[in-house]
């Protein structure tokens, strides 16, 4: 674990040997029952409240997507989200994958509506690839059950180990990949994956809610998706713990 985080009071979580194996070999794992019942209710309420309040502007700080209820810059949109990006078990997973100091990349929200959400296979890291050359870890905080019929994320196991360029290896990145799996789990779970793994959201065919918080981290030497120093609100700054300030790099 990052020594600086330990100095700032982080008590690392404990990963099972199976979870470590999945992260190393498959590129992802599921952390069950991370979000307790009360927190889950409040996160759902916050997601809907913020989206309703922002209306047509929701998600504009990063990206808006047709047919998807998007949220962005959630660090500045309520104390309710603070426990997401400093969660001890999540930070432990990120360190296990990256093996070097890291910081928050961004915290966003994503909820594809009926008939929408399909993405092309992609990776969250576009630089040098291959074993040990990892710079991004993403996590999906599942506020609703994630199932194949409501737009669950698909991922190609082991693709984080492939040094080749996805665009050159897969002709049709919208089509199903022969090796893909769906990252499905009950609400309250957190799916975590190596940002070098090939993945994408899929179409919501049932119309069921599929609210997810994307909490991503990046190696400290790289730029954040949401520059926290530039965007940090004064009221947010006042409530941050020393550990949160380090994770946010502010």
Secondary structure, DSSP 4 states (H G I P E B T S, - for coil): --HHHHHTT-------HHHHHIIIIISEEEETT-S-HHHHHHHHHHHHHHHHHHGGGTTTTT---TTEEEE--GGGS-GGGHHHHT-HHHHHHHHHHH-S-EEEEEEEEEEEPBT------B-S--S--STT---EEEEEEESS-B-TTBTPPEEETTGGG--S-HHHH-S-SSSPPTTEEE--B-TT-EEEEETTS-EE---BSS-----EEEEEEEETTS--SS-HHHH--HHHHHH--HHHHHHHT-
